[in-house]
Amino acid sequence: MRLLNELTIPIISAPMAGGPSTPELAAAVSRAGGLGMLAGALLDLDAFGAKVDSLREVRFGVNLFLPDDPSGADVDAYADRIAPWLEKYDAPRGELTRRDDYYPEKFRWLVQNPVPLVSSTFGTFDAAEVAALHDVGTEVWCTVTSVSEAEEAEASGVDALIVQGPEAGGHRGSFDGSAPEEPLAELLEAVRRASALPRIAAGGLMDGNDVAPLLKSGAAHAAQLGTAFLNTAEAGTRPVHREQLTATEETAVTRAFSGRPARGIVNEFMRDHSGDAPLAYPDLHYLTAPMRAKAGAAGDPSALSMWAGTGHRRARAASATDLMAEWATQLQ
Ligand SMILES: Cc1cc2nc3c(=O)[nH]c(=O)nc-3n(C[C@H](O)[C@H](O)[C@H](O)COP(=O)(O)O)c2cc1C
């Protein structure tokens, strides 16, 4: 709660792995009175450390994906099914490099080089990890998508819960790779009954007017917004992803790109493979990486993962600094 009490605007910019959440975006949101998050996932240790160290002058947090054990799914069979797509982009089957995304090294680094806040996604830090972070003065939050996950996180000793509804852009933060469908408002109430920890609402919230009723009713203490920042000047979002935010009507949850459910703008690859993609993260993430890179470089939206929440058509092309100022007035 300590960090939440310091915010003059109770809005947090979501960690957005894969490029969108830059240190510049996090710094702009923190300087405006909110809290900027850095995505620690999908980076090697050197890139991770350099990004984190670039933010030391402001209040900020770092997010980590917790590693998944192999699911046992037949990844080769999926690779065969998507072969025509790989051929179309002249892309090889990508190889899985580090299943654990350098998690042990990143965690150790954060203990040795403490930051104000660390949040977890795809699971909760265990009690010993929470204690290690607390010992160096770091606050700990956990992303949850159900009451049982909230209870597990609370038992580990975390300080606050990021309650993520199915409206959210990007990966569902569920511990077991499921995609619970209870809408955000209902989930917040259910978590409120089960846990006394502060709640940070996430999913489909696009401005101060969306957040204000949640704060007023006590449903949430703050909100974490991702999609609303995707088209800001400070974000690292690819041009084709920015264009599709307003050009396309529909989002859906799919495992087709990464092997874990994630909400993104519907495109041809998703239409072809959402039905047959297994639960196998990060195997599918690495498998499809060369295809996504080639599609992205060509500005072709049909085979690219373009994560976005249900509010994507309201994402504004503006600076994060200006948006934060506007939302602050809506929250008064
Ligand atoms: C492009 C993108 C990437 C994301 N990457 C991460 C991530 O690295 N870690 C994480 O905890 N959540 C990630 N999320 C989910 C956000 O934390 C948050 O739950 C979500 O953005 C809230 O819904 P909204 O997008 O409708 O605001 C991502 C979301 C998007 C849109």
The ligand as an ORCA input file, in Angstrom:
! r2SCAN-3c Opt
* xyz 0 1
  C       0.842     -5.116    -25.630
  C       0.608     -5.636    -24.224
  C       1.628     -6.316    -23.569
  C       1.452     -6.762    -22.252
  N       2.503     -7.341    -21.588
  C       2.383     -7.630    -20.259
  C       3.520     -8.016    -19.475
  O       4.647     -8.082    -19.961
  N       3.311     -8.299    -18.162
  C       2.077     -8.196    -17.568
  O       1.948     -8.430    -16.378
  N       0.995     -7.807    -18.289
  C       1.127     -7.508    -19.600
  N       0.034     -7.044    -20.297
  C      -1.273     -6.963    -19.596
  C      -1.349     -5.696    -18.739
  O      -0.580     -5.833    -17.573
  C      -2.792     -5.387    -18.301
  O      -3.342     -6.473    -17.605
  C      -3.703     -5.020    -19.445
  O      -3.061     -4.180    -20.355
  C      -4.959     -4.356    -18.919
  O      -5.937     -4.295    -19.905
  P      -6.032     -3.103    -20.987
  O      -4.978     -3.443    -21.987
  O      -7.397     -3.248    -21.526
  O      -5.735     -1.837    -20.270
  C       0.194     -6.590    -21.608
  C      -0.823     -5.917    -22.287
  C      -0.643     -5.443    -23.564
  C      -1.758     -4.691    -24.240
*
